[in-house]
Amino acid sequence: MTTTKTLLVPDIGDFKNVPVIEILVRPGDAISIEDALLTLESDKATIDVPSAAAGIVRQIMVKPGDTVSAGTPMMVIEMADEVAAATVTAAPAVVPAAAPGVVAPAVAPPVPLPAAPTASPAAAQRAAHAGPSLRKFARELGIDITLVPGSGPKGRIQREDLIAYVKGLTADAARAPAPAAPGTGLQLLPWPQVDFARFGPVRSEPLSRIRKIAGANLSRNWAMIPHVTNQDEADVTELEAFRLQLNRENEKSGPKVSLLAFLIKASALALKKFPTFNASLDGDTLVMKDYFNIGFAADTPHGLVVPVIRGVDRKGILDIAGEMAQLAQLARDGALKPEQMQGGCFSISSLGGIGGTFFTPIINAPEVAILGVCKAAMKPVWDGGVFVPRLILPLSLSWDHRVVDGAEAARFNAFLGQLLSDMRRLLL
Ligand code: CAO
């Protein structure tokens, strides 16, 4: 047989019409004597109202926002016979958390009661054993009080328990490895420390200023940009014949034209046709450029520099060749001005005068692609009937996979190859 009991708000001293701010149990919860049922908050103190009996919550008669005084019915609980028999009607102590300077009201003394039925996990969560001021403090800290282990009598949560819990959370956060931002955050091993002199004679030479600056930039670009390099070939047989003829014609008057001048011009046209290559990433935004400035890597005794030829789309091959020669000379003399190395959209690194077949050039951030060129070589090419000797130029296009996809890169390279194979296309 079961007995129901209506629990009333106990004597809460001088407090009257106090607003309910939280209901700490739900119908169906098993509660023990002294389990907190409601939280009341007056302008002077926060009060947790404990249960005077153990049982199962069947009906809750108040809701947040209601005002209550001593004697207001709070809820109906169902008590087991033996529990009901032992339950006293007197309300247990209500211990309001006094606000600073507020004297706690007189309360009834606690009454010894039989062991309570085990609280359900749900009830345990909502009815964590803690004083109202501590609950309020935990709410202010954004801490779920039910997660704080209590060290007081009957597991009651003390102020020190809450502080220790918060300290633990802070220490855990400090120990946890910093989460990597999307796409960044390398956790590398320290650089190997080797005593080279143990293995033979050594000399130390400090890095040049340019090499240090270039090294720092290259490291960042290599580490941060997901590089992919597409390799292709261009048949430059006719182009080379034309270039030699041009140089013969301009031997006395004009600048010497190298293959690189054609590559610079052709690249500007390819950027026009494939605008995502003429862009820079700025956070989540792609800045598309309507100007065509092309940098070229120049090898100097002090290190690598990248002078920039501006407005390539508006310049002819002879202009480009003349400007390139000037900038290359300034680079070798260490006399380039900063603005002569700024504003680039795309870079070309040509090792054609030296050798090699293919390589992986490193993108010059914040550009999104770079063209690497190696030495053109005569190769047998099948023309459909016979093998014919053709001058083949190796092209290596590195691109930023955050901005460009492989198919687009392959098209860019193929288009560049078409332009170089048939210079008439530069006019289109
Ligand atoms: N295939 C075949 N021959 C080529 C060629 C190519 N792709 N590119 C140039 N050549 C030839 C030139 O025609 C020239 O021959 P001639 O003297 O018979 O006319 C010779 O090689 C030397 O050319 P060059 O390299 O001096 O001239 P350029 O205009 O091609 O390049 C410059 C100028 C400044 C880019 C170059 O001197 C340079 O510094 N290159 C190195 C760039 C570099 O270091 N890149 C790597 C960056 S990553 O570390």
Residues whose N, C-alpha, C, O or C-beta is under 5 A from the ligand:
A	BS01	CAO	S258 L259 L260 A297 A298 D299 A328 S349 S350 G352 G353 C374 K375 A376
